[in-house]
Amino acid sequence: MRVANKVALVTGAASGMGAATARLLAREGAKVAVADMLEAEGQAVVAEIEKAGGTARFIHLDVAEEAQWEAAIGTVTSAWGRLDILVNNAGISGSNTNNLYDTALWDRIMAVNARGVFLGVKHAIAVMRGQGGGSIINLSSISGVVGQERIHCAYNASKAAVRLLSKSVAVQEGPARIRVNTVHPGLMPPMRTSGATADPVFRAKMLGHVPLGRSGEVDEVAYAILFLASDESSYMTGTELHVDGGYLAC
Ligand code: NAD
């Protein structure tokens, strides 16, 4: 029970790494708000958690919409009285296009992957300051550190924004005992919105740059998030955890 009695909100929790994180945090004792735009898939994650004896509820949230953030955080604090852990995990891929300079795609990726994280941080710290602290984990990527072919540069730019946004808030909110860290997954199972990065030929090429020689599993990222969410990482803020099989070490 590594996060016993804590209250968590995980965005993009209907799928992939967000769902794995929601399940793991609940298994380790947290009450978990499963926030996503995909209602049926999100409700299924809630049902799984409850079946295993945990506590969860689904919250409809488009992370790019500020009013929805206000409502989501309000729902969590009304139901459970506080917010200890925010995992800003929701995201969309930049690899599902043939036009790597599409302006509309730039706007959408930045709205979800960068603005969405900013809004989550903004509305979470308002609650966390009043309760004496909290832990925020923002999902960046190896793509937030290096450039890659066949991926719209907005994806890399949005994930790099998450890195520095997180360090900035870590510095500013340290005195309020709010910790902010980033997790950087490497080659993972494709996102729902993946294009090129779901292509087996492209994935095989990327695998050539992974010293551990395989792609990662969603639980391997969830465990890193759990560590940063728990008090085990109480002296860590503004740091970056690479869960990438060594990709960034090359
Ligand atoms: P996924 O596509 O399986 O899950 C993403 C979830 O985010 C989905 O449930 C989706 O509905 C939700 N979402 C998308 N837009 C949203 C919005 N506007 N508001 C609320 N929810 C929204 O992807 P994943 O692989 O689990 O990725 C999770 C995070 O990890 C993302 O931020 C992604 O950029 C990052 N990441 C993924 C990989 C990878 O290879 N899969 C690698 C590095 C980083």
Residues whose N, C-alpha, C, O or C-beta is under 5 A from the ligand:
A	BS01	NAD	G12 A13 A14 S15 G16 M17 G18 A35 D36 M37 L38 L61 D62 V63 A64 N89 A90 G91 I92 V112 L139 S140 S141 I142 P185 G186 L187 M188 P189 P190 M191 R192 T193
